[in-house]
Amino acid sequence: MIILQINSSAKSSGSESTRVATNIVNKLLAANPGATVEVRDLAANPHPVLDEAALQALFTPADQRSAEQAARVALDDALIAQVQRADVIVLGAPMYNFGITVQLKSWFDAIARAGVTFKYTENGPLGLLQGKKVYVATSRGGMHKDAPTDTQFPHLKMFLAFIGLTDVEYVFIEGQGYGPEVAAQQKAAADARVEELLA
């Protein structure tokens, strides 16, 4: 088993989404002693944003790309290959201003490639990253789960399904800005959810 942990918090320490994602990985390792883990920290090693130069590189035929364009596409290729070889993906995805972080958005932009991780068919788009288990740990300052203010969850669910990742479990760490007592209660609830999922 290959486990891929993606940390997308801007924090180098003290991130609840990273803490819970790491807890999930540790539980998986305990249950699968032969498993290997690859960790990609998108804050420590940010992926370049999808700008005009990147788009030009991606839409230029491979044999016609400049050295600079080939190098830019190779960065995305590396992320795609990492996702393709993973059996389990554990995603730490905090909510920032009602959405995903810019770090995670850049990763999404890199791994979504027509003909590679999804394709269009006469019946609509088809995700090609199938047969993988995904766990998402998402922390929030407020209480947004099942509320109109949660625009992050639909984005995560839609994007993951679009590229074929449909076997997804979510762990919500809510109310982290509501003071120590509420934050502690929500952390405990999240940890209990991890125990339930990986019992």
matplotlib code that plots the C-alpha trace (Angstrom):
import matplotlib.pyplot as plt

x = [0.0, 1.2, -0.3, -0.1, -0.5, -1.2, -0.9, -2.4, -2.4, -0.3, 0.9, 4.2, 3.0, -0.2, -2.4, -5.5, -6.0, -2.4, -2.7, -5.8, -4.4, -1.3, -3.4, -5.2, -2.0, -0.6, -3.8, -3.4, 0.2, -0.6, -3.2, -0.9, 2.7, 4.1, 2.7, 4.8, 4.0, 4.7, 4.1, 3.7, 3.6, 2.2, 3.2, 6.8, 7.0, 4.4, 3.4, 3.4, 0.0, -1.7, -0.8, -0.6, 2.8, 1.8, -1.3, 0.8, 3.2, 0.4, -1.3, 1.9, 2.6, 5.3, 7.7, 7.3, 7.8, 10.7, 13.0, 11.3, 7.9, 8.9, 10.3, 7.0, 4.9, 7.2, 6.3, 2.6, 3.6, 5.4, 2.3, 0.1, 2.4, 2.4, -1.4, -1.6, 0.6, -1.0, -3.5, -4.8, -4.8, -5.1, -5.8, -5.4, -7.7, -8.4, -11.1, -9.8, -12.4, -15.1, -13.0, -9.9, -6.4, -4.5, -1.9, -4.6, -6.1, -2.7, -2.4, -5.9, -5.0, -1.9, -3.5, -6.6, -5.5, -7.8, -6.9, -4.8, -6.9, -10.2, -11.7, -14.8, -17.1, -20.5, -22.0, -20.1, -16.8, -15.2, -12.7, -9.7, -8.2, -10.5, -10.1, -8.5, -9.5, -9.5, -9.7, -10.2, -9.5, -10.9, -10.6, -12.6, -12.7, -16.5, -19.3, -20.1, -20.9, -24.3, -24.8, -25.1, -21.7, -20.0, -18.9, -15.7, -17.2, -19.2, -16.0, -14.0, -16.6, -17.2, -13.5, -12.5, -15.4, -14.5, -11.1, -12.5, -12.0, -15.5, -14.6, -14.1, -14.5, -14.5, -13.4, -14.6, -12.7, -15.1, -15.3, -11.6, -12.1, -14.8, -12.6, -10.6, -13.6, -15.4, -12.2, -11.2, -14.7, -14.5, -11.0, -12.1, -15.1, -12.8, -10.4, -13.4, -14.5, -11.0, -11.2, -14.6, -13.4, -10.2, -11.3]
y = [0.0, 3.5, 6.3, 9.8, 12.6, 16.1, 18.9, 22.2, 24.4, 27.6, 26.8, 25.0, 24.0, 24.1, 23.1, 21.0, 19.7, 18.5, 17.0, 15.0, 13.9, 12.7, 10.8, 9.1, 8.1, 6.7, 4.6, 3.3, 2.4, 0.6, -1.5, -2.0, -2.4, -2.9, 0.4, 3.3, 7.0, 9.9, 13.4, 16.5, 19.7, 22.3, 25.2, 24.2, 23.3, 25.4, 24.4, 27.3, 28.7, 28.1, 31.2, 32.1, 30.7, 27.4, 27.2, 27.9, 25.1, 22.6, 23.3, 23.2, 19.7, 18.0, 17.8, 21.6, 22.8, 25.0, 23.8, 26.2, 24.9, 21.3, 22.0, 23.6, 20.7, 18.3, 19.8, 18.9, 15.5, 14.7, 15.5, 13.4, 10.4, 10.6, 10.6, 7.8, 5.4, 6.1, 3.6, 5.8, 9.7, 11.6, 15.2, 17.9, 20.7, 23.7, 26.2, 29.7, 32.4, 29.8, 27.9, 25.8, 27.2, 28.6, 25.9, 23.2, 25.0, 24.9, 21.2, 20.6, 22.6, 20.6, 17.1, 17.8, 17.0, 15.9, 12.5, 11.7, 12.1, 12.7, 12.5, 13.7, 11.1, 11.2, 10.7, 13.5, 13.6, 10.5, 10.5, 8.3, 8.1, 5.3, 2.6, 4.7, 5.4, 9.1, 10.7, 14.4, 16.3, 19.8, 22.3, 25.5, 28.5, 28.6, 26.1, 25.5, 21.8, 21.4, 25.1, 27.5, 29.0, 25.7, 26.3, 24.3, 20.9, 20.9, 22.1, 19.3, 16.6, 17.8, 18.1, 14.7, 12.9, 14.7, 13.0, 9.6, 9.8, 8.9, 6.7, 9.6, 9.9, 13.4, 14.4, 17.9, 19.9, 22.8, 25.8, 26.3, 30.1, 29.7, 29.6, 26.9, 24.9, 24.6, 24.0, 21.2, 19.6, 19.7, 18.2, 15.4, 14.8, 14.7, 12.3, 10.0, 10.1, 9.0, 6.1, 5.2, 5.2, 3.2, 0.9]
z = [0.0, -0.9, 1.2, -0.1, 2.5, 1.1, 3.6, 2.3, 5.4, 5.2, 8.7, 9.2, 12.7, 14.7, 11.8, 12.9, 9.4, 9.3, 12.8, 12.0, 8.5, 10.2, 12.8, 9.9, 8.3, 11.5, 12.0, 8.4, 9.0, 12.2, 10.3, 7.3, 8.6, 5.1, 3.8, 2.7, 3.1, 0.8, 2.3, 0.2, 2.1, -0.2, 2.0, 2.5, -1.2, -3.0, -6.5, -9.0, -9.9, -13.2, -15.1, -18.8, -19.3, -17.7, -19.9, -23.0, -22.0, -21.3, -24.7, -26.7, -28.2, -26.2, -29.1, -29.7, -26.1, -25.2, -22.4, -20.0, -21.0, -20.7, -17.2, -16.2, -17.5, -15.7, -12.4, -13.0, -14.3, -11.1, -9.0, -11.3, -11.2, -7.4, -7.2, -9.8, -7.8, -4.5, -3.1, -0.4, -0.3, 2.9, 2.4, 5.0, 3.7, 6.0, 5.2, 4.4, 3.8, 3.0, 0.5, -0.1, 0.3, -2.6, -2.0, -2.5, -5.5, -7.3, -6.6, -8.0, -11.1, -11.5, -11.2, -13.3, -16.9, -19.7, -21.1, -18.0, -14.8, -16.5, -20.0, -21.7, -23.2, -24.9, -21.5, -19.9, -18.0, -16.6, -13.8, -14.4, -10.9, -9.8, -7.2, -4.5, -0.9, 0.2, 3.6, 3.9, 7.2, 7.0, 9.9, 10.2, 12.5, 12.4, 12.4, 8.8, 8.3, 6.7, 6.6, 3.5, 4.4, 3.7, 0.1, 0.6, 1.0, -2.3, -4.1, -2.6, -3.2, -6.8, -7.8, -6.3, -8.0, -11.3, -11.4, -10.2, -6.5, -5.2, -2.1, 0.2, 4.0, 5.6, 9.1, 10.1, 12.8, 13.4, 15.7, 16.1, 16.4, 19.1, 22.1, 23.9, 25.2, 21.9, 20.0, 22.4, 22.1, 18.3, 18.2, 20.4, 18.1, 15.1, 16.8, 17.7, 14.0, 13.0, 15.5, 14.1, 10.5, 11.1, 13.9]

ax = plt.figure().add_subplot(projection="3d")
ax.plot(x, y, z, "-o")
ax.set_aspect("equal")
plt.show()
